């Protein structure tokens, strides 16, 4: 049985290990090749993790000294609550460790961070075709019943 992962805040020294996981996340959602994120977005996102004035955060999961998962999350205000709400934006685990508790550990760590920040809710979205991940999500959260509408402007 595999050891539980170690989940910790991202550090500056993690950039080389973080990038392939974030690339994998983006490729999963079709953002690769000509549709990949511009380098400026990667660089700005990376810098935001370390700016105390930014609401964007990142955690990493390690197993046997190897980074095997990432999660990005942010806090925002709401018109229906006084405290912040936490949006879990990006969750990704290395292909060879999927099903080994990495995703669950990262989600649970976001729950803990949200609670410590005074947030009363963590939420996220996934694509309807992401059925493998939804098996986990159905165990650790409730479906809200809301659909997402969007328009690029």
Backbone as JSON Lines, residues from 0, in Angstrom:
{"i":0,"aa":"X","n":[0.85,-1.18,0.0],"ca":[0.0,0.0,0.0],"c":[0.89,1.24,0.0]}
{"i":1,"aa":"X","n":[0.54,2.2,-0.82],"ca":[1.33,3.42,-0.95],"c":[1.2,4.29,0.3]}
{"i":2,"aa":"X","n":[2.28,4.97,0.62],"ca":[2.27,5.9,1.73],"c":[1.36,7.09,1.41]}
{"i":3,"aa":"X","n":[0.71,7.66,2.42],"ca":[-0.08,8.87,2.16],"c":[0.85,9.97,1.67]}
{"i":4,"aa":"X","n":[0.33,10.84,0.83],"ca":[1.18,11.93,0.34],"c":[1.41,12.98,1.41]}
{"i":5,"aa":"X","n":[2.47,13.71,1.25],"ca":[2.72,14.9,2.05],"c":[2.17,16.07,1.26]}
{"i":6,"aa":"X","n":[1.29,16.86,1.86],"ca":[0.73,18.05,1.2],"c":[1.28,19.27,1.93]}
{"i":7,"aa":"X","n":[1.77,20.21,1.15],"ca":[2.37,21.41,1.74],"c":[2.18,22.59,0.79]}
{"i":8,"aa":"X","n":[2.35,23.82,1.31],"ca":[2.3,24.99,0.43],"c":[3.43,24.93,-0.6]}
{"i":9,"aa":"X","n":[3.17,25.44,-1.76],"ca":[4.18,25.5,-2.81],"c":[5.31,26.43,-2.37]}
{"i":10,"aa":"X","n":[6.51,26.14,-2.84],"ca":[7.68,26.95,-2.55],"c":[8.34,27.36,-3.86]}
{"i":11,"aa":"X","n":[9.12,28.43,-3.81],"ca":[9.79,28.92,-5.02],"c":[10.61,27.82,-5.69]}
{"i":12,"aa":"X","n":[11.24,26.97,-4.91],"ca":[12.08,25.91,-5.47],"c":[11.29,24.85,-6.25]}
{"i":13,"aa":"X","n":[9.97,24.9,-6.19],"ca":[9.11,23.89,-6.81],"c":[8.76,24.17,-8.26]}
{"i":14,"aa":"X","n":[9.18,25.27,-8.81],"ca":[8.69,25.66,-10.13],"c":[8.94,24.61,-11.21]}
{"i":15,"aa":"X","n":[10.12,24.01,-11.24],"ca":[10.43,23.02,-12.28],"c":[9.55,21.78,-12.17]}
{"i":16,"aa":"X","n":[9.15,21.4,-10.98],"ca":[8.27,20.23,-10.8],"c":[6.8,20.6,-10.97]}
{"i":17,"aa":"X","n":[6.46,21.85,-10.63],"ca":[5.07,22.31,-10.76],"c":[4.66,22.45,-12.21]}
{"i":18,"aa":"X","n":[5.54,22.98,-13.04],"ca":[5.18,23.3,-14.42],"c":[4.66,22.1,-15.21]}
{"i":19,"aa":"X","n":[5.31,20.94,-15.18],"ca":[4.75,19.81,-15.94],"c":[3.36,19.38,-15.44]}
{"i":20,"aa":"X","n":[3.11,19.5,-14.16],"ca":[1.79,19.15,-13.65],"c":[0.75,20.17,-14.1]}
{"i":21,"aa":"X","n":[1.1,21.45,-14.07],"ca":[0.16,22.47,-14.55],"c":[-0.03,22.34,-16.06]}
{"i":22,"aa":"X","n":[1.03,22.01,-16.78],"ca":[0.89,21.74,-18.22],"c":[-0.05,20.57,-18.45]}
{"i":23,"aa":"X","n":[0.08,19.52,-17.63],"ca":[-0.8,18.35,-17.76],"c":[-2.24,18.71,-17.5]}
{"i":24,"aa":"X","n":[-2.47,19.54,-16.5],"ca":[-3.83,20.01,-16.2],"c":[-4.4,20.75,-17.41]}
{"i":25,"aa":"X","n":[-3.63,21.68,-17.94],"ca":[-4.11,22.46,-19.08],"c":[-4.31,21.59,-20.31]}
{"i":26,"aa":"X","n":[-3.45,20.64,-20.55],"ca":[-3.61,19.73,-21.69],"c":[-4.88,18.9,-21.54]}
{"i":27,"aa":"X","n":[-5.19,18.48,-20.32],"ca":[-6.4,17.71,-20.06],"c":[-7.64,18.47,-20.53]}
{"i":28,"aa":"X","n":[-7.61,19.79,-20.36],"ca":[-8.73,20.62,-20.77],"c":[-8.54,21.25,-22.15]}
{"i":29,"aa":"X","n":[-7.63,20.69,-22.93],"ca":[-7.48,21.1,-24.32],"c":[-6.65,22.34,-24.54]}
{"i":30,"aa":"X","n":[-5.97,22.8,-23.5],"ca":[-5.11,23.99,-23.65],"c":[-3.67,23.52,-23.81]}
{"i":31,"aa":"X","n":[-3.31,23.19,-25.05],"ca":[-1.94,22.79,-25.37],"c":[-1.66,23.18,-26.8]}
{"i":32,"aa":"X","n":[-0.41,23.13,-27.18],"ca":[-0.07,23.53,-28.54],"c":[-0.48,24.97,-28.77]}
{"i":33,"aa":"X","n":[-1.16,25.25,-29.91],"ca":[-1.52,26.64,-30.22],"c":[-2.51,27.25,-29.23]}
{"i":34,"aa":"X","n":[-3.23,26.42,-28.47],"ca":[-4.18,26.96,-27.5],"c":[-3.62,26.99,-26.09]}
{"i":35,"aa":"X","n":[-2.34,26.69,-25.94],"ca":[-1.72,26.71,-24.61],"c":[-1.75,28.12,-24.03]}
{"i":36,"aa":"X","n":[-1.6,28.2,-22.74],"ca":[-1.57,29.5,-22.09],"c":[-0.31,30.24,-22.51]}
{"i":37,"aa":"X","n":[-0.41,31.54,-22.67],"ca":[0.8,32.32,-22.95],"c":[1.77,32.24,-21.77]}
{"i":38,"aa":"X","n":[3.05,32.33,-22.05],"ca":[4.07,32.27,-20.99],"c":[3.83,33.33,-19.93]}
{"i":39,"aa":"X","n":[3.3,34.48,-20.33],"ca":[3.03,35.54,-19.36],"c":[2.01,35.09,-18.31]}
{"i":40,"aa":"X","n":[1.06,34.26,-18.72],"ca":[0.07,33.76,-17.76],"c":[0.73,32.81,-16.78]}
{"i":41,"aa":"X","n":[1.56,31.91,-17.27],"ca":[2.29,31.01,-16.37],"c":[3.12,31.81,-15.36]}
{"i":42,"aa":"X","n":[3.88,32.78,-15.86],"ca":[4.77,33.56,-15.0],"c":[3.98,34.36,-13.97]}
{"i":43,"aa":"X","n":[2.89,34.97,-14.39],"ca":[2.09,35.78,-13.47],"c":[1.41,34.9,-12.44]}
{"i":44,"aa":"X","n":[0.88,33.77,-12.88],"ca":[0.26,32.84,-11.93],"c":[1.27,32.4,-10.9]}
{"i":45,"aa":"X","n":[2.45,32.02,-11.36],"ca":[3.52,31.58,-10.44],"c":[3.82,32.68,-9.42]}
{"i":46,"aa":"X","n":[3.99,33.9,-9.87],"ca":[4.31,35.0,-8.96],"c":[3.19,35.27,-7.97]}
{"i":47,"aa":"X","n":[1.97,35.09,-8.39],"ca":[0.82,35.34,-7.5],"c":[0.84,34.41,-6.29]}
{"i":48,"aa":"X","n":[1.32,33.2,-6.46],"ca":[1.37,32.27,-5.32],"c":[2.18,32.82,-4.15]}
{"i":49,"aa":"X","n":[3.13,33.69,-4.45],"ca":[4.07,34.17,-3.43],"c":[3.84,35.63,-3.04]}
{"i":50,"aa":"X","n":[2.8,36.24,-3.56],"ca":[2.48,37.62,-3.26],"c":[1.43,37.64,-2.15]}
{"i":51,"aa":"X","n":[1.78,38.12,-0.97],"ca":[0.81,38.11,0.14],"c":[-0.43,38.95,-0.12]}
{"i":52,"aa":"X","n":[-0.39,39.84,-1.09],"ca":[-1.55,40.65,-1.43],"c":[-2.51,39.96,-2.39]}
{"i":53,"aa":"X","n":[-2.13,38.81,-2.88],"ca":[-2.97,38.07,-3.83],"c":[-3.81,37.02,-3.1]}
{"i":54,"aa":"X","n":[-5.02,36.75,-3.56],"ca":[-5.86,35.72,-2.93],"c":[-5.64,34.32,-3.53]}
{"i":55,"aa":"X","n":[-4.64,34.17,-4.39],"ca":[-4.39,32.92,-5.1],"c":[-3.32,32.11,-4.35]}
{"i":56,"aa":"X","n":[-3.57,30.83,-4.15],"ca":[-2.68,29.96,-3.37],"c":[-2.46,28.64,-4.11]}
{"i":57,"aa":"X","n":[-1.41,27.95,-3.72],"ca":[-1.12,26.64,-4.32],"c":[-0.57,25.7,-3.25]}
{"i":58,"aa":"X","n":[-0.98,24.45,-3.37],"ca":[-0.45,23.37,-2.54],"c":[0.1,22.31,-3.48]}
{"i":59,"aa":"X","n":[1.06,21.55,-2.98],"ca":[1.6,20.43,-3.75],"c":[1.51,19.17,-2.91]}
{"i":60,"aa":"X","n":[1.41,18.05,-3.6],"ca":[1.45,16.75,-2.93],"c":[2.72,16.04,-3.38]}
{"i":61,"aa":"X","n":[3.4,15.46,-2.41],"ca":[4.62,14.71,-2.69],"c":[4.48,13.29,-2.17]}
{"i":62,"aa":"X","n":[5.08,12.4,-2.88],"ca":[5.19,11.01,-2.42],"c":[6.58,10.54,-2.79]}
{"i":63,"aa":"X","n":[7.26,9.98,-1.82],"ca":[8.63,9.48,-2.02],"c":[9.54,10.54,-2.63]}
{"i":64,"aa":"X","n":[9.39,11.78,-2.17],"ca":[10.25,12.86,-2.62],"c":[9.93,13.42,-3.99]}
{"i":65,"aa":"X","n":[8.84,12.98,-4.59],"ca":[8.45,13.43,-5.93],"c":[7.14,14.2,-5.86]}
{"i":66,"aa":"X","n":[7.07,15.33,-6.56],"ca":[5.82,16.07,-6.62],"c":[4.87,15.31,-7.55]}
{"i":67,"aa":"X","n":[3.71,14.92,-7.01],"ca":[2.77,14.11,-7.79],"c":[1.4,14.75,-7.95]}
{"i":68,"aa":"X","n":[1.21,15.93,-7.37],"ca":[-0.08,16.6,-7.51],"c":[0.0,18.06,-7.13]}
{"i":69,"aa":"X","n":[-0.92,18.83,-7.7],"ca":[-1.02,20.26,-7.4],"c":[-2.49,20.64,-7.24]}
{"i":70,"aa":"X","n":[-2.71,21.68,-6.49],"ca":[-4.02,22.29,-6.41],"c":[-3.82,23.79,-6.26]}
{"i":71,"aa":"X","n":[-4.62,24.55,-6.99],"ca":[-4.63,26.01,-6.88],"c":[-6.0,26.39,-6.36]}
{"i":72,"aa":"X","n":[-6.04,27.38,-5.51],"ca":[-7.32,27.83,-4.97],"c":[-7.23,29.31,-4.66]}
{"i":73,"aa":"X","n":[-8.38,29.94,-4.6],"ca":[-8.4,31.37,-4.31],"c":[-9.61,31.72,-3.45]}
{"i":74,"aa":"X","n":[-9.48,32.81,-2.77],"ca":[-10.57,33.3,-1.93],"c":[-11.2,34.52,-2.58]}
{"i":75,"aa":"X","n":[-12.51,34.62,-2.47],"ca":[-13.21,35.8,-2.98],"c":[-14.38,36.13,-2.08]}
{"i":76,"aa":"X","n":[-14.87,37.34,-2.24],"ca":[-16.03,37.79,-1.49],"c":[-17.31,37.31,-2.14]}
{"i":77,"aa":"X","n":[-18.39,37.43,-1.41],"ca":[-19.7,37.03,-1.9],"c":[-20.73,38.04,-1.43]}
{"i":78,"aa":"X","n":[-21.79,38.17,-2.18],"ca":[-22.89,39.04,-1.75],"c":[-23.81,38.34,-0.77]}
{"i":79,"aa":"X","n":[-23.58,37.06,-0.5],"ca":[-24.47,36.31,0.38],"c":[-23.79,35.84,1.66]}
{"i":80,"aa":"X","n":[-22.57,36.32,1.92],"ca":[-21.86,35.91,3.13],"c":[-20.9,37.03,3.52]}
{"i":81,"aa":"X","n":[-20.56,37.08,4.8],"ca":[-19.61,38.09,5.26],"c":[-18.16,37.63,5.07]}
{"i":82,"aa":"X","n":[-17.94,36.37,5.25],"ca":[-16.58,35.84,5.12],"c":[-16.27,35.44,3.69]}
{"i":83,"aa":"X","n":[-15.03,35.06,3.45],"ca":[-14.64,34.66,2.1],"c":[-15.2,33.31,1.71]}
{"i":84,"aa":"X","n":[-15.2,33.06,0.42],"ca":[-15.54,31.77,-0.14],"c":[-14.31,31.29,-0.89]}
{"i":85,"aa":"X","n":[-14.09,30.01,-0.9],"ca":[-12.9,29.43,-1.52],"c":[-13.27,28.72,-2.81]}
{"i":86,"aa":"X","n":[-12.63,29.11,-3.89],"ca":[-12.81,28.45,-5.18],"c":[-11.58,27.6,-5.45]}
{"i":87,"aa":"X","n":[-11.78,26.31,-5.54],"ca":[-10.72,25.38,-5.89],"c":[-10.65,25.39,-7.42]}
{"i":88,"aa":"X","n":[-9.59,25.97,-7.95],"ca":[-9.56,26.22,-9.39],"c":[-8.93,25.1,-10.2]}
{"i":89,"aa":"X","n":[-7.79,24.6,-9.78],"ca":[-7.07,23.61,-10.58],"c":[-6.62,22.47,-9.67]}
{"i":90,"aa":"X","n":[-6.97,21.26,-10.04],"ca":[-6.53,20.07,-9.3],"c":[-6.0,19.08,-10.31]}
{"i":91,"aa":"X","n":[-4.79,18.61,-10.09],"ca":[-4.21,17.67,-11.05],"c":[-3.23,16.75,-10.33]}
{"i":92,"aa":"X","n":[-3.29,15.47,-10.7],"ca":[-2.33,14.49,-10.19],"c":[-1.65,13.79,-11.36]}
{"i":93,"aa":"X","n":[-0.43,13.37,-11.11],"ca":[0.32,12.65,-12.12],"c":[-0.43,11.37,-12.49]}
{"i":94,"aa":"X","n":[-0.41,11.03,-13.75],"ca":[-1.16,9.88,-14.27],"c":[-0.85,8.59,-13.5]}
{"i":95,"aa":"X","n":[0.41,8.36,-13.18],"ca":[0.8,7.07,-12.59],"c":[0.41,6.92,-11.13]}
{"i":96,"aa":"X","n":[-0.12,7.97,-10.49],"ca":[-0.53,7.85,-9.09],"c":[-2.03,8.06,-8.9]}
{"i":97,"aa":"X","n":[-2.76,8.2,-9.97],"ca":[-4.2,8.42,-9.85],"c":[-4.87,7.22,-9.17]}
{"i":98,"aa":"X","n":[-5.83,7.53,-8.35],"ca":[-6.52,6.49,-7.58],"c":[-5.78,6.15,-6.29]}
{"i":99,"aa":"X","n":[-4.7,6.86,-6.01],"ca":[-3.9,6.56,-4.82],"c":[-4.06,7.54,-3.68]}
{"i":100,"aa":"X","n":[-5.12,8.33,-3.69],"ca":[-5.4,9.23,-2.58],"c":[-4.8,10.62,-2.69]}
{"i":101,"aa":"X","n":[-4.12,10.91,-3.78],"ca":[-3.48,12.21,-3.94],"c":[-4.54,13.32,-4.07]}
{"i":102,"aa":"X","n":[-5.5,13.14,-4.97],"ca":[-6.55,14.13,-5.17],"c":[-7.33,14.39,-3.9]}
{"i":103,"aa":"X","n":[-7.69,13.34,-3.21],"ca":[-8.44,13.47,-1.96],"c":[-7.62,14.26,-0.93]}
{"i":104,"aa":"X","n":[-6.35,13.95,-0.81],"ca":[-5.49,14.66,0.15],"c":[-5.4,16.14,-0.19]}
{"i":105,"aa":"X","n":[-5.29,16.47,-1.46],"ca":[-5.22,17.87,-1.87],"c":[-6.53,18.6,-1.58]}
{"i":106,"aa":"X","n":[-7.65,17.96,-1.87],"ca":[-8.95,18.57,-1.59],"c":[-9.11,18.79,-0.08]}
{"i":107,"aa":"X","n":[-8.76,17.8,0.71],"ca":[-8.88,17.93,2.16],"c":[-7.98,19.05,2.68]}
{"i":108,"aa":"X","n":[-6.81,19.23,2.07],"ca":[-5.92,20.31,2.49],"c":[-6.51,21.68,2.13]}
{"i":109,"aa":"X","n":[-7.2,21.77,1.01],"ca":[-7.88,23.02,0.67],"c":[-9.01,23.27,1.66]}
{"i":110,"aa":"X","n":[-9.75,22.23,2.03],"ca":[-10.79,22.4,3.05],"c":[-10.19,22.99,4.33]}
{"i":111,"aa":"X","n":[-9.06,22.46,4.75],"ca":[-8.42,22.93,5.98],"c":[-7.97,24.39,5.83]}
{"i":112,"aa":"X","n":[-7.39,24.73,4.69],"ca":[-6.95,26.11,4.46],"c":[-8.14,27.06,4.44]}
{"i":113,"aa":"X","n":[-9.23,26.63,3.83],"ca":[-10.43,27.47,3.78],"c":[-11.0,27.7,5.17]}
{"i":114,"aa":"X","n":[-11.05,26.65,5.94],"ca":[-11.56,26.78,7.31],"c":[-10.68,27.72,8.12]}
{"i":115,"aa":"X","n":[-9.37,27.59,7.98],"ca":[-8.44,28.46,8.71],"c":[-8.59,29.92,8.28]}
{"i":116,"aa":"X","n":[-8.99,30.16,7.04],"ca":[-9.17,31.52,6.53],"c":[-10.54,32.09,6.84]}
{"i":117,"aa":"X","n":[-11.39,31.31,7.48],"ca":[-12.73,31.78,7.82],"c":[-13.75,31.61,6.72]}
{"i":118,"aa":"X","n":[-13.41,30.85,5.69],"ca":[-14.36,30.59,4.6],"c":[-15.37,29.55,5.07]}
{"i":119,"aa":"X","n":[-16.57,29.65,4.6],"ca":[-17.59,28.68,4.99],"c":[-17.86,27.66,3.88]}
{"i":120,"aa":"X","n":[-17.29,27.89,2.71],"ca":[-17.56,26.98,1.6],"c":[-16.35,26.89,0.68]}
{"i":121,"aa":"X","n":[-16.15,25.68,0.15],"ca":[-15.21,25.44,-0.94],"c":[-16.04,24.9,-2.08]}
{"i":122,"aa":"X","n":[-15.8,25.4,-3.27],"ca":[-16.51,24.9,-4.43],"c":[-15.56,24.82,-5.62]}
{"i":123,"aa":"X","n":[-15.96,24.04,-6.6],"ca":[-15.2,23.93,-7.84],"c":[-16.1,23.44,-8.94]}
{"i":124,"aa":"X","n":[-15.57,23.43,-10.13],"ca":[-16.31,22.9,-11.27],"c":[-15.4,21.93,-12.02]}
{"i":125,"aa":"X","n":[-16.01,21.05,-12.75],"ca":[-15.27,20.14,-13.62],"c":[-16.1,19.93,-14.87]}
{"i":126,"aa":"X","n":[-15.45,19.44,-15.89],"ca":[-16.17,19.18,-17.13],"c":[-17.02,17.92,-16.96]}
{"i":127,"aa":"X","n":[-18.16,17.91,-17.61],"ca":[-19.09,16.77,-17.48],"c":[-18.49,15.46,-17.97]}
{"i":128,"aa":"X","n":[-17.44,15.51,-18.76],"ca":[-16.8,14.28,-19.25],"c":[-15.73,13.76,-18.29]}
{"i":129,"aa":"X","n":[-15.45,14.48,-17.23],"ca":[-14.4,14.08,-16.29],"c":[-14.95,13.09,-15.26]}
{"i":130,"aa":"X","n":[-15.44,11.98,-15.76],"ca":[-16.16,11.02,-14.92],"c":[-15.27,10.35,-13.88]}
{"i":131,"aa":"X","n":[-14.01,10.14,-14.18],"ca":[-13.11,9.52,-13.21],"c":[-12.97,10.42,-11.98]}
{"i":132,"aa":"X","n":[-12.7,11.7,-12.2],"ca":[-12.57,12.63,-11.08],"c":[-13.9,12.78,-10.34]}
{"i":133,"aa":"X","n":[-15.0,12.75,-11.06],"ca":[-16.3,12.93,-10.4],"c":[-16.61,11.8,-9.43]}
{"i":134,"aa":"X","n":[-16.04,10.63,-9.63],"ca":[-16.24,9.56,-8.64],"c":[-15.65,9.97,-7.29]}
{"i":135,"aa":"X","n":[-14.51,10.63,-7.31],"ca":[-13.94,11.16,-6.07],"c":[-14.77,12.33,-5.56]}
{"i":136,"aa":"X","n":[-15.09,13.26,-6.43],"ca":[-15.82,14.46,-6.01],"c":[-17.15,14.1,-5.35]}
{"i":137,"aa":"X","n":[-17.82,13.07,-5.85],"ca":[-19.08,12.64,-5.26],"c":[-18.9,12.11,-3.83]}
{"i":138,"aa":"X","n":[-17.68,11.71,-3.49],"ca":[-17.4,11.22,-2.14],"c":[-17.03,12.33,-1.17]}
{"i":139,"aa":"X","n":[-16.49,13.44,-1.67],"ca":[-15.95,14.47,-0.78],"c":[-16.74,15.77,-0.79]}
{"i":140,"aa":"X","n":[-17.76,15.86,-1.64],"ca":[-18.55,17.09,-1.73],"c":[-19.94,16.77,-2.27]}
{"i":141,"aa":"X","n":[-20.77,17.78,-2.33],"ca":[-22.12,17.64,-2.87],"c":[-22.24,18.44,-4.15]}
{"i":142,"aa":"X","n":[-22.96,17.9,-5.11],"ca":[-23.26,18.67,-6.32],"c":[-24.22,19.79,-5.96]}
{"i":143,"aa":"X","n":[-23.95,20.97,-6.5],"ca":[-24.77,22.12,-6.15],"c":[-26.05,22.2,-6.98]}
{"i":144,"aa":"X","n":[-26.06,21.56,-8.13],"ca":[-27.21,21.67,-9.01],"c":[-27.12,22.83,-9.97]}
{"i":145,"aa":"X","n":[-26.12,23.68,-9.79],"ca":[-25.96,24.83,-10.67],"c":[-25.16,24.46,-11.9]}
{"i":146,"aa":"X","n":[-25.49,25.08,-13.01],"ca":[-24.74,24.93,-14.25],"c":[-23.93,26.2,-14.46]}
{"i":147,"aa":"X","n":[-22.84,26.08,-15.15],"ca":[-21.97,27.23,-15.41],"c":[-22.25,27.76,-16.81]}
{"i":148,"aa":"X","n":[-22.5,29.05,-16.9],"ca":[-22.63,29.74,-18.17],"c":[-21.47,30.71,-18.26]}
{"i":149,"aa":"X","n":[-20.95,30.88,-19.47],"ca":[-19.86,31.83,-19.61],"c":[-19.82,32.38,-21.03]}
{"i":150,"aa":"X","n":[-19.17,33.53,-21.15],"ca":[-18.96,34.14,-22.45],"c":[-17.66,34.91,-22.38]}
{"i":151,"aa":"X","n":[-16.75,34.61,-23.27],"ca":[-15.52,35.39,-23.36],"c":[-15.85,36.76,-23.89]}
{"i":152,"aa":"X","n":[-15.28,37.79,-23.31],"ca":[-15.53,39.16,-23.75],"c":[-14.23,39.88,-24.05]}
